Amino acid sequence: MKKNLPNLPTTREEQNVQSNAAQQATDNQQEQDWNKIKQEINQRIQQAIALYQQGESKKAILSVQDTYFDVFESSGMENKIGSRDSNFKAELEGYFHPFSQFNES
């Protein structure tokens, strides 16, 4: 209902809390430093590659998965890119997947 009538005031306290939390999440996403996030992703991927080269394939896989979920997805970068270009988002996601095949070689 709030979506259909955005200026309709809330009638319960818990609605105000939810509304404020949603607005804060949106504000945080708008204030993201995408270059910083990109650097963190690159750094973590390089660390995963180093782990793999040291024979630590399972740790490398987990590191890449953590990078995907903890940085790319949770920062809002995935959604931001997907809202502008879903094909590019799919391409970027594809770069994470070859790393999960380390243990198959």
CORGITA-V567256 format. One record per residue. PSI is psi in radians with two decimals (999 if undefined). Layout:
# CORGITA-V567256
PSI
PSI
This chain:
# CORGITA-V567256
-0.71
-0.60
-0.71
-0.51
1.35
-0.41
0.09
2.18
2.63
2.72
-0.18
2.58
-0.70
-0.46
-0.66
-0.72
-0.81
-0.74
-0.76
-0.69
-0.72
-0.72
-0.70
-0.70
-0.71
-0.77
-0.74
-0.69
-0.66
-0.44
0.09
2.49
1.66
-0.56
-0.69
-0.73
-0.73
-0.75
-0.70
-0.73
-0.84
-0.76
-0.79
-0.66
-0.72
-0.68
-0.68
-0.71
-0.74
-0.72
-0.77
-0.77
-0.41
0.07
0.15
1.07
-0.69
-0.71
-0.65
-0.76
-0.83
-0.65
-0.75
-0.76
-0.75
-0.71
-0.78
-0.92
-0.73
-0.38
-1.10
-0.83
-0.89
-0.38
-0.27
-0.06
-0.75
-0.84
-0.70
-0.79
-0.78
-0.57
-0.35
-0.64
1.67
-0.53
-0.71
-0.68
-0.79
-0.67
-0.80
-0.74
-0.62
-0.49
-0.43
-0.51
-0.65
-0.52
-0.53
-0.13
0.12
-0.74
-0.14
-0.28
999
